[in-house]
Amino acid sequence: MNNPFSLHCNPVIRFLQKNPKDITLDDIIRYVGENGIKMINFMYPAGDGRLKTLNFVINDLSYLRTILTLGERVDGSSLFDFVNAGSSDLYVVPRYRTVFVDPISEIPTLTFLCSYFNKDGKPLEGAPERTLQRACELLTEDTGLALQAMGELEYYVISQDTGNFAATDQKGYHESAPFAKHNEFRTRCMMAIAATGAKIKYGHSEVGNFTLADKIYEQNEIEFLPVDACDAADQLMVAKWIIRNLAAKENLNVTFAPKITVGKAGSGLHIHMRLLDKNGKSVMLEDGKLSDTAKRAIGGLMLMAPALTAFGNRNPTSYFRLVPHQESPTNICWGDRNRSVLVRVPLGWTSDSDMCAVANPGSHTPDDMDASRKQTVEIRNADGSANIYQLLAGLAVAIRYGVMHPDIMETVERTYVDVNIHARENAEKLKALSSLPASCSESADCLERSREVFEQGDVFPAATIDSIITYLRSFDSKETQEALENTSLMLKMVQKYFHC
């Protein structure tokens, strides 16, 4: 099978037989004409972290060419706090490489993600995808490295409890049906997400499951493959949109909320990252061990970790999740295969053993299989409240800062742990580690102190940082702390921020 597009899940790519980055206006028009497409959708992320939608009927060929080329006007002040209502018109213009057939609509529809432009036709500074793009550009300009990322998208599916085949409380990890109730729903979501062009690694049921008020709450996860960080953000945004829409169609409810109830696993948005050199080769390993470049990147994440919560932990319930003994980080440290740390170095394929040959006598691992590319580092604090583009942009900034910092290895050595820091016997080690913020307002203070790092190189405009700080400080930190000790208040706040 020599055709690289014959198994592509996106029907547009399969039809055009082209790399998405090579798609042209004429390609789109041809697909519309030959596949009965009736409508066009533009989608674009707003300041609240959600995708917004603009629908177009294809009146005729001239109109189709117009919208695909010139885009359309939108009210920027209704989308972003930093856009002045007195001069709020913005353009949204589709990016052809993001095209997919809408898996939700009954009307044949092509959907595009869009870029924002200002009144002068320049990319809008502060727009989420532009911030991420600039962060990645600056990382490459200054270090020669490119950032790839992938997300672990965790969510709960809520349905009526029938009493049949009850799962074991908080033991749902990789559970099979019938004890896991929503495996088939997850696989339908996965196929719909893949049809948009997203690169999925796998899906499974997660640890969290419990019954509350005759409803089953079942945690699931869909994990993606490493791709260019900008593409990774697009994929996560579209995935959340699809999961919610399919749930609504099937009379299910889903939530990406960081915390649902007391004593049960919350949902995170773990981000895996790897760095590539100018030849596209991973620089994460050296002689089978974590490279100094990877360690320097981790050092940057350690130094910027408190401020990064401003992009990745954006509502009060985020701080109900970041507590000890819930497989969530609380302190600023890193380690190998250690799930009590903020940044984890997952198990890599670095041994000399040919496991394929052992499992399959007579077979062997192909010589062209580069297992070193699978090595990533994972940051574990972010959750479903994150502004995904700003989060990945912040991670790119932190990595650049670490790689370029002359004394970063001292931070790397000081923050490394090889024990469970929450175990009683490691109390002294825990005391030596800095803590993550405990509320949105503390997160805002951390961003304020580090804002120069994120504003450097025109990655995050000052107005964007101001807007994030104002937003985070709008939450009552005292109420957050009280809710940690008051179950009824916590549940009330969970309901308020259930859909994030």
C-alpha positions in Angstrom: 0.0 0.0 0.0 2.1 3.0 -1.3 -0.6 5.7 -1.3 0.0 7.8 1.9 -3.6 9.1 1.9 -5.6 5.8 1.2 -6.2 5.2 5.0 -6.6 8.9 6.0 -9.7 9.3 8.2 -10.6 12.8 6.8 -12.7 12.2 3.6 -11.6 15.5 2.1 -7.9 14.5 2.3 -8.7 11.0 1.0 -10.6 12.5 -1.9 -8.0 15.1 -2.8 -5.0 12.8 -2.2 -3.0 15.8 -0.9 -1.2 16.8 2.3 -3.6 19.2 4.1 -0.9 21.9 4.0 -1.0 21.8 0.2 -4.8 22.3 -0.2 -5.8 25.2 -2.5 -9.0 27.2 -3.2 -9.6 25.2 -6.3 -9.3 21.9 -4.4 -12.0 23.1 -2.0 -14.3 24.2 -4.8 -13.8 20.9 -6.6 -14.7 18.9 -3.5 -17.8 21.0 -2.9 -19.0 20.5 -6.5 -18.3 16.8 -6.6 -19.6 15.8 -3.2 -22.9 17.7 -2.8 -21.7 20.1 -0.1 -24.5 22.6 0.7 -23.1 24.8 3.5 -19.8 26.2 4.8 -19.0 26.7 8.5 -16.3 28.9 9.9 -15.2 28.2 13.5 -12.8 30.2 15.6 -11.8 30.2 19.3 -12.9 33.2 21.5 -11.6 34.5 24.7 -13.7 32.1 26.7 -11.8 29.2 25.3 -14.7 27.9 23.2 -15.2 27.6 19.4 -17.6 30.0 17.8 -19.5 29.2 14.6 -20.6 31.2 11.5 -22.8 29.4 9.0 -22.9 30.1 5.2 -25.3 28.8 2.6 -23.5 28.2 -0.7 -25.6 30.6 -2.9 -23.5 30.2 -6.0 -19.9 29.7 -7.1 -19.1 33.4 -6.9 -20.2 33.6 -3.3 -18.3 30.5 -2.4 -15.1 31.9 -3.8 -15.7 35.2 -2.0 -16.2 33.7 1.5 -13.3 31.2 1.1 -11.0 34.0 -0.1 -12.0 37.2 1.8 -13.5 35.6 4.9 -16.1 37.6 6.8 -16.5 40.3 9.4 -17.2 39.6 13.1 -17.6 41.7 16.3 -14.3 41.3 18.1 -15.5 43.0 21.3 -18.1 40.2 21.7 -15.3 37.6 21.4 -12.4 39.1 23.3 -12.2 41.4 26.4 -9.1 43.1 25.0 -10.9 44.4 21.8 -12.3 47.8 22.1 -16.0 48.1 21.3 -15.4 51.5 19.6 -13.3 49.8 16.9 -14.3 46.1 17.1 -14.6 44.8 13.6 -12.3 41.9 12.8 -11.9 39.5 9.9 -12.1 35.7 10.1 -10.4 33.9 7.2 -10.5 30.1 6.8 -7.3 28.0 6.9 -7.8 25.5 4.1 -5.6 22.9 5.8 -8.1 22.6 8.6 -11.0 21.6 6.3 -13.3 18.7 7.3 -16.8 17.4 6.6 -19.0 18.4 9.6 -19.7 15.1 11.4 -22.6 16.6 13.4 -24.7 18.4 10.7 -27.3 16.5 8.8 -26.8 18.9 5.9 -23.6 18.2 3.9 -21.3 20.9 5.3 -17.6 21.8 5.1 -16.1 23.3 8.2 -12.9 25.3 8.5 -11.0 26.8 11.5 -10.2 30.4 10.9 -7.5 33.0 11.7 -8.3 36.5 12.9 -7.1 39.7 11.2 -7.4 43.3 12.2 -8.7 46.3 10.3 -5.4 46.6 8.4 -5.5 43.0 7.3 -2.7 41.9 9.7 -2.9 38.9 12.0 -4.7 39.9 15.2 -2.1 40.2 18.0 -3.6 38.4 21.1 -5.8 36.1 19.1 -5.3 32.6 20.6 -4.0 30.8 17.5 -1.7 33.8 16.7 -0.2 33.8 20.2 0.6 30.1 19.9 2.0 30.6 16.4 4.2 33.4 17.6 5.5 31.4 20.6 6.5 28.5 18.4 8.1 30.9 15.9 10.2 32.5 18.6 11.2 29.2 20.0 12.5 28.1 16.6 14.2 31.4 15.9 16.1 31.5 19.1 16.9 27.8 19.7 16.5 26.0 16.3 13.9 23.7 17.9 10.4 22.9 17.0 7.7 22.0 19.5 5.4 19.1 19.1 2.6 18.4 21.5 -0.3 16.1 22.3 -3.1 16.2 24.8 -4.7 13.6 27.0 -8.4 14.8 27.0 -10.2 13.5 30.1 -13.9 13.9 30.6 -16.9 12.4 32.4 -20.0 10.9 30.8 -23.1 11.1 32.9 -26.0 8.8 32.4 -28.9 7.1 34.3 -27.9 4.3 36.7 -29.6 1.1 35.6 -28.0 -1.0 38.4 -26.5 -3.5 35.8 -22.9 -4.5 36.0 -21.8 -1.9 38.5 -18.2 -0.9 38.1 -15.8 -0.8 41.1 -15.7 2.7 42.5 -12.6 4.6 41.4 -11.3 1.5 39.7 -12.3 2.3 36.1 -8.9 2.4 34.5 -9.0 0.6 31.1 -12.2 -1.2 32.2 -14.1 -3.1 29.5 -17.8 -3.3 28.8 -20.3 -4.1 30.4 -18.6 -2.7 33.5 -17.6 0.4 31.5 -20.9 1.8 30.1 -19.7 4.3 27.5 -16.9 2.6 25.6 -18.9 2.6 22.4 -19.8 6.3 22.8 -16.1 7.0 23.2 -15.2 5.1 20.0 -17.9 6.9 18.1 -16.4 10.2 19.3 -13.0 9.0 18.3 -14.1 8.1 14.7 -15.8 11.5 14.3 -12.7 13.4 15.7 -10.4 11.4 13.4 -12.6 12.3 10.4 -11.7 15.9 11.0 -8.0 15.0 10.5 -7.0 14.8 14.1 -4.3 12.2 14.9 -5.6 10.0 17.7 -3.3 7.7 19.7 -5.9 5.8 21.6 -8.9 6.0 23.9 -9.9 4.2 27.1 -12.0 4.4 30.3 -10.2 6.2 33.1 -9.9 5.7 36.9 -12.9 7.8 37.9 -16.4 6.3 38.2 -19.0 6.7 40.8 -22.8 7.0 41.3 -24.4 10.2 42.6 -28.2 10.8 42.8 -29.1 7.8 40.6 -26.6 9.0 37.9 -23.4 7.2 36.8 -20.4 9.3 36.3 -17.9 7.5 34.2 -14.5 9.0 33.3 -13.0 8.5 29.8 -9.9 9.7 28.0 -8.9 10.2 24.4 -5.2 10.7 23.8 -3.6 12.2 20.7 -0.4 11.7 18.8 2.4 14.4 18.9 2.0 16.9 16.1 3.0 20.5 15.5 1.8 22.5 18.6 -0.5 24.7 16.6 -2.2 21.6 15.1 -2.4 20.0 18.5 -4.4 23.0 19.8 -6.8 22.9 16.8 -7.4 19.2 17.4 -8.1 19.5 21.1 -10.6 22.3 20.4 -12.5 20.4 17.7 -12.4 17.2 19.8 -14.2 18.9 22.8 -16.8 20.4 20.4 -17.5 17.0 18.9 -17.7 15.1 22.2 -20.3 17.6 23.5 -22.3 17.6 20.4 -22.5 13.8 20.1 -23.4 13.5 23.8 -26.2 16.0 23.2 -27.5 13.9 20.3 -27.5 10.8 22.4 -29.2 12.4 25.5 -26.0 12.1 27.5 -24.2 14.8 29.4 -20.5 15.3 29.4 -18.1 17.5 31.4 -14.5 18.4 31.1 -14.7 20.0 34.6 -11.6 19.6 36.7 -13.5 18.3 39.7 -17.0 16.7 40.1 -17.3 15.8 43.7 -15.2 15.3 46.9 -12.8 12.3 47.0 -13.2 11.3 43.4 -10.7 11.6 40.6 -10.9 14.9 38.7 -10.3 15.4 35.0 -7.0 16.8 33.7 -5.6 17.9 30.4 -2.1 16.4 30.5 0.1 17.8 27.8 3.0 15.7 26.3 5.8 17.5 24.5 8.8 16.7 22.4 11.4 18.9 20.7 12.7 18.3 17.2 15.8 19.8 15.5 15.9 21.5 12.1 16.0 18.1 10.4 12.9 16.9 12.2 14.8 14.5 14.5 13.9 14.3 18.2 16.4 15.7 20.6 14.7 14.3 23.7 17.2 11.4 24.2 21.0 11.2 24.1 22.7 7.7 24.4 19.4 6.3 25.5 18.9 8.8 28.4 17.1 12.1 28.7 19.1 14.7 26.9 20.5 17.9 28.4 18.2 19.8 26.0 15.1 18.0 27.4 16.3 18.7 30.9 16.8 22.4 30.2 13.2 22.5 28.8 11.9 20.9 32.0 13.9 23.5 34.0 12.0 26.2 32.2 8.7 24.5 33.0 9.7 24.4 36.6 10.5 28.1 36.8 7.4 29.2 34.9 5.0 26.6 36.5 3.2 29.0 38.8 2.4 31.4 36.0 1.4 28.6 33.6 -1.6 27.9 35.8 -3.1 31.2 34.5 -3.5 29.5 31.1 -4.2 26.0 32.2 -6.2 26.2 35.4 -8.8 29.0 34.8 -11.7 28.4 37.2 -12.1 27.8 40.9 -12.8 24.1 40.6 -9.3 23.7 39.1 -8.0 24.1 42.6 -10.3 21.4 44.0 -8.4 19.0 41.8 -4.8 20.1 42.6 -4.8 18.4 46.0 -2.7 15.5 47.3 -3.5 11.8 46.7 -5.7 12.4 43.6 -3.0 11.7 41.0 -2.8 15.5 40.5 0.3 17.7 41.1 0.5 20.1 44.0 4.3 20.9 44.1 6.8 22.1 41.5 9.0 19.1 40.8 9.7 16.5 38.1 10.7 12.8 37.9 10.8 9.6 35.9 7.6 7.6 35.6 6.4 9.4 38.8 2.7 10.4 38.9 3.0 12.5 42.0 5.1 15.2 40.2 4.2 18.1 38.0 6.3 17.1 35.0 6.7 13.4 34.4 9.1 11.7 32.1 7.1 8.7 30.9 8.5 5.3 30.3 10.4 5.3 26.9 11.4 2.6 24.5 15.1 2.7 25.4 15.9 -0.9 26.3 17.7 -3.2 23.9 15.0 -5.9 24.2 13.0 -6.7 21.1 9.7 -7.1 22.8 7.9 -7.7 19.5 10.1 -10.8 18.9 9.4 -12.1 22.3 5.6 -11.6 21.9 5.6 -12.9 18.3 8.2 -15.7 17.8 9.5 -15.5 14.2 8.9 -11.7 13.9 11.1 -8.7 14.9 10.9 -5.0 15.3 11.6 -3.4 11.8 15.0 -1.7 11.4 13.3 1.6 10.4 11.3 1.8 13.6 12.7 4.8 15.5 11.5 4.2 19.0 13.4 7.2 20.3 10.8 9.5 18.7 8.2 8.2 21.2 9.9 9.9 24.2 8.0 12.9 25.6 7.8 14.9 28.8 4.3 15.4 30.3 3.1 18.3 32.3 0.1 17.4 34.5 -1.5 20.4 36.1 -3.8 21.7 33.3 -7.4 20.8 33.0 -10.5 21.3 30.9 -10.8 25.0 31.9 -7.6 25.7 30.0 -7.4 28.2 27.1 -5.7 25.6 25.0 -3.9 27.9 22.6 -2.6 30.1 25.4 -1.6 27.0 27.4 0.5 25.6 24.6 1.9 29.1 23.9 2.9 29.4 27.5 4.6 26.0 27.5 6.6 27.1 24.4 7.6 30.3 26.1 8.7 28.3 29.3 10.7 25.8 27.2 12.5 28.5 25.3 13.3 30.3 28.6 14.7 27.1 30.0 16.8 26.1 27.0 18.3 29.6 26.8 18.8 30.1 30.6 22.5 29.8 31.4 22.0 28.5 35.0 18.9 26.3 34.5 20.6 23.0 35.4 20.6 24.1 39.0 16.8 24.3 38.9 16.6 20.9 37.1 18.7 19.2 39.8 16.9 20.9 42.7 13.4 20.0 41.6 14.1 16.3 40.6 12.4 13.7 42.8 12.4 9.9 42.6 9.9 9.2 45.4 6.2 9.7 46.1 6.4 13.1 47.6 3.0 12.7 49.3 4.2 9.6 51.3 4.7 10.3 55.0 8.3 9.2 55.0 9.1 11.9 52.3 7.7 14.8 54.3 11.0 16.6 54.5 11.5 16.4 50.7 8.0 17.8 50.2 8.7 20.8 52.4 11.7 21.7 50.2 9.5 22.0 47.1 7.5 25.1 46.0 3.8 24.7 45.7 1.5 25.5 42.8 -1.0 28.4 43.3 -4.1 27.5 45.5 -6.6 29.8 43.7 -7.3 31.8 40.6 -6.2 35.0 42.3 -2.9 33.4 43.3 -2.4 32.2 39.8 -3.0 35.8 38.5 -0.4 37.1 41.0 2.1 34.6 39.6 1.4 35.6 36.1 1.8 39.3 37.1 5.3 38.6 38.5 6.4 36.6 35.4 4.6 38.6 32.7 7.8 40.0 31.1 8.9 36.5 30.1 5.6 35.9 28.3 5.4 39.3 26.7 9.0 39.0 25.3 9.2 38.8 21.6 5.6 40.0 21.2 4.2 36.5 22.1 1.5 37.6 24.6 0.5 41.3 24.2 0.3 43.3 27.4 -3.4 43.8 26.8 -3.9 40.0 26.7 -2.0 39.5 29.9 -4.0 42.2 31.6 -7.2 40.6 30.4 -6.2 37.2 31.8 -5.2 38.7 35.2 -8.4 40.6 35.5 -10.4 37.5 34.6 -8.7 35.4 37.2 -9.0 38.0 39.9 -12.7 38.2 39.4 -13.1 34.9 41.3 -13.3 34.9 45.1 -10.2 33.1 46.5 -11.8 33.0 49.9 -14.8 31.2 48.6 -12.5 28.6 46.9 -10.6 27.9 50.1 -13.9 27.6 52.1 -15.3 25.1 49.5 -12.3 22.8 50.1 -13.7 22.3 53.6 -17.4 22.5 52.8 -18.8 19.8 50.6 -22.1 21.5 49.8 -20.3 24.7 48.8 -17.9 22.7 46.6 -20.8 21.0 44.8 -22.5 24.3 44.3 -19.4 25.7 42.6 -18.9 22.5 40.6 -22.4 23.0 39.1 -21.7 26.7 38.3 -18.6 25.8 36.3 -19.7 22.4 35.1 -19.2 23.2 31.4 -15.8 24.7 30.9 
